C-alpha cells in the first residue's frame, strides 16, 4: 500500500499588504492573532493526529480581502472568513473530522458565487 493522498487541503491566505495600503490583508500588524493563525492551524492538525490526511497550505491572496483572514477548504470549495483560533478549532472538529461544514463561518454567497470556467470567462470578456 502506498502513501495515501490527503482527504483535505486547507489553504490559509497569508497575504500581507504593505503598511499604508488601503486594501485589508489576511495577515496584518493591526491584528496580531492573524500572524499566528497558520502556525496554530498546523499545530491543531498535528494535535488531532490527522496531519497525514489533512494538508495545511500557505497561500497568497484569495481575493476575498474584505472578509479576511480567510481559508479555503478543498474538496468542497468551502471558504471560511474572519478566522480566529476558536473558529479553526470548530472547523477542524466539525468540518474536517465530523464532516459538517460550519455554515456560520462560510463566506456570504454574493462574495463566493459558483465557479466559472476559463473558457466562459474569456467569452464574458469578449475574447
RAZI-V881355 format. One line per field, one symbol per residue. phi: phi as a letter, one per 20 degrees, with the letter a starting at -180 (. if undefined). A space follows every 10 residues. Layout:
phi=???
//
This chain:
phi=.effffecdd eefdfcffgn ffffcfcbff cgfffdffff gfffffgfmd gfdcdfcfcf gdmcgfdffc bddcfolede clfcfffggf fffeefeend gegfdfgfgf ebfgfcfgff ffffemd
//
